[in-house]
Structures are given as C-alpha cells and as structure tokens.
C-alpha cells in the first residue's frame, strides 16, 4: 500500500507513472477524435470512464509513496499543456466530448470533481484495506459504465418502463459488473479472503451499489457509488477494520 509521504521514486514507481501518463493521454486523444467524428458522446465518455478508472484503481495503491502518483499527474499535465499550446480550444472541446447530451460542460466538471472527492474520502477512510479502495473505483469504472454500455443499446427490451432514463437491463449490468469489481479487488489485494465463501455478501454489496446508481441524479452517481461500495464492503466483509488508521 502506498505510504502517505513524499519520498524517493522506486524504479517501479517511475515505470507506472510513465505508463499511466501515456495511457491516459492516449485515451483522451482517442475519445476526442471519436467525438469529433460524430460518434455519440456517451461512447468516448465511457471509454475514458472505464480505462482511466481502471488504471487509477490498479496503480495508486501499488506506488511506494505519494511521489509516484504526483509524477504520473505531472507527466499527464505536461502532455496536456503541450497539446493545449498547439490547440487552445482543446480542453474546452474535451469537456464537450465528455458531456452527456442533456448536460452542460459544468456538469461534466462537477462529475469529475465529485468523483475525486469521493475517491479521496474512501482512500483516507479505508487506508488499511486497499481492496476497499480498489473496489470502490472499479464499481464506478466497470459497474456504472456497464449500466450505460448495456442499457443504451438493450435497455427497454424486457421491461419498457424506465426510471429517469434508467432501464432494468442497465441496472442488471451495474449489479453484475459491480460484483465483478469487488471480486477482482479481493483476488488481487485480499489473498486471505476466500471469494467463494463470501459470495452472498458480495451480492449484497452489489445490490446496495446498484440501488445507489439507480437513485442517483445526473453526475451524483460518481460520488455515491464509491462511497456506498466502500461502506458496504466494510460492513459486510471487514467490520473489524478501524477507520482513519493513519
């Protein structure tokens, strides 16, 4: 687990930071050109959502200290500023590409900002259990994204009635991929947990998270999904974990 200090960069830290900065830059560039080609905005938005969230979840806890994530952010910002210097409208157009059709660029900014607030809160609260932090991010990256990726093309096929444009098919996608997110985090970061023995608890966690996504309005799901996932994991799987162990 990453130490909450700024120290020397290990070779692995440098490698992960460079890879993260480059991957995120390529993903944003891809999303930009997808939107510019006339593709519906939800597709490039979810591409960014899934890949960036996965990269953050699987790398942040693996750094030796905070210098690694800071270095990764620095690499990304350097690339972004270089691109912005050659195209001054770039950041504005990226916000457009990442916005839902019915929402403004301000909503897009709020979505990202509140997501970071939620991630930071979960990270600090459950620092002793990295699997909780990883699952919380993956629940947004995979679970929430699955709701739209599945719900957009297939939503309404079995049950025509929708709630705030959310379908049964989309909610099933959220449920399944949230469960997968929890299982993945346990397999990677909780070797003492036998996943098969806690499948009922995992299903309950996924159900609570799905309910949070279903009831969320607009960008608020980016805040509530990680928080609900983390709290229910703590409650059902790791009730003895002390909060604020740092």
Protein Blocks (a to p, Z undefined) as FASTA:
>chain_A
ZZfbdddddfklmmmmmmmmmmmmmmmmmmmmmmmnopafklmmmmmmmmmmmmmmmmmm
mpmblklmmmmmmmmmmmmmmmmmmomklmmmmmmmmpcfkbcfklmmmmmmmmmmmmmm
mmmmmmmlmmlmmmmmmmmmmmmmmmmmmmmmmgoklmmbagehiafklmmmmmmmmmmm
mmmmmmmmmmkbcfklmmmmmmmmmmmmmmmmmmpghjlmmmmmmmmmmmmmmmmmmmmb
cghkZZ
